[in-house]
Amino acid sequence: MGKVVIVYKGLTGEAERSPDDNQYYGMIVNIPHEVSFGGSTISELQLSFTRAVDSYLGDPGPEAFSVKANGVGDCGVETPPAMA
C-alpha cells in the first residue's frame, strides 16, 4: 500500500493503510515526540491528524487545510494514484 502524507500547521504526518485491518495508521514526523493518528478513511485520517497536531501544539481548534492528490501542491493530503 502507498504512503499518505498530510501537512497541517507546518507539521507533516505520514500514514499507511494496514492490510490486516484496512485502517490507516500514521505518525507526525520530524518532531521529538511520538504522536500517532489514524482512521478507516482518508477523511477520518485527516480529522485525526488535525486533532493530533492541535493537541501537540496546544491549539484548541482546527484550521482549514486543502486536500490534494498525488503530491500536487505544497500542502494537503498526497495519495498514490490507486487511492485517488
BAFI-651029 format. One record per residue (C-alpha): x, y, z. Coordinates in steps of 0.001 Angstrom, whole numbers, plus 524288, in hexadecimal, padded with zeros to 5 digits. Layout:
<atoms>
{{X; Y; Z}}
...
</atoms>
This chain:
<atoms>
{{80000; 80000; 80000}}
{{8046E; 80DE0; 7FD65}}
{{80808; 81825; 80744}}
{{7FECF; 82372; 80A3C}}
{{8053F; 8306B; 80DBB}}
{{7FD93; 83B29; 814A1}}
{{8027A; 848DA; 817BD}}
{{7FB9B; 851A2; 82195}}
{{8008F; 85D76; 8291C}}
{{80E57; 85AC4; 82475}}
{{80EC0; 84CC5; 8297B}}
{{80F0E; 840BE; 820DE}}
{{80885; 833D4; 82362}}
{{80B2C; 82739; 81C37}}
{{80193; 81BF2; 81C49}}
{{7FF90; 80EE5; 815AE}}
{{7F3F2; 805E6; 81483}}
{{7F575; 7F920; 81BCC}}
{{7F23E; 7ED32; 81392}}
{{7EE3B; 7E611; 82004}}
{{7E2C2; 7EEB0; 823CC}}
{{7E1BB; 7F87C; 81883}}
{{7E402; 803EA; 821E4}}
{{7ED66; 80F4F; 82012}}
{{7F7ED; 810F4; 82A7B}}
{{80152; 81C53; 82AD5}}
{{80AFC; 82486; 8326D}}
{{80EA6; 832E0; 8325F}}
{{81C90; 8333B; 82D1E}}
{{8284F; 83BB2; 83073}}
{{82426; 83EF0; 83E47}}
{{82ABE; 83A73; 84ADF}}
{{81EBB; 832F8; 84FAF}}
{{816E7; 82773; 84AA6}}
{{8097A; 82C5E; 846C2}}
{{800AB; 822F4; 83F7A}}
{{7F3C5; 8243F; 83849}}
{{7EB22; 81B5D; 83029}}
{{7DE24; 818AA; 829D2}}
{{7D6A9; 80F95; 820F7}}
{{7D50D; 819AC; 81603}}
{{7DD10; 82512; 810CE}}
{{7D333; 82E68; 816FD}}
{{7D489; 827D5; 82445}}
{{7E353; 827DB; 822AF}}
{{7E349; 83686; 81FD5}}
{{7DAD3; 8396A; 82B9F}}
{{7E317; 830DF; 83472}}
{{7EF7D; 8376A; 82F62}}
{{7EA60; 8454A; 8317A}}
{{7E61C; 841BC; 83F42}}
{{7F36A; 83B91; 8420E}}
{{7FA7E; 847B0; 83D07}}
{{7F1A1; 850ED; 84488}}
{{7F39B; 848F8; 850DF}}
{{80259; 84880; 84ED5}}
{{802E1; 8573A; 84C95}}
{{7F95B; 85A23; 85798}}
{{7EFC7; 86069; 84E12}}
{{7E163; 85E57; 85162}}
{{7DBCC; 85E90; 84392}}
{{7DEC6; 85A43; 835B4}}
{{7E153; 86341; 82A47}}
{{7DD54; 86003; 81C73}}
{{7E716; 8596D; 813A4}}
{{7E66F; 85502; 805A3}}
{{7E63D; 84746; 8005C}}
{{7EE58; 8444F; 7F459}}
{{7F0B1; 8371B; 7EE0C}}
{{7FD54; 83178; 7E8C3}}
{{80652; 83BC7; 7EE83}}
{{80081; 84733; 7E6F0}}
{{80229; 853BF; 7EEA4}}
{{80A2D; 856ED; 7FA8C}}
{{800D0; 852CB; 8052A}}
{{7F595; 849AB; 80777}}
{{7F42E; 83B1A; 8061A}}
{{7FC21; 833B5; 7FC15}}
{{7F713; 82675; 7F802}}
{{7FC35; 81C80; 7EE59}}
{{7F4AB; 81B8B; 7E170}}
{{7EDDF; 80EEA; 7E574}}
{{7E748; 81611; 7F0D7}}
{{7E3E9; 822BD; 7E9C0}}
</atoms>
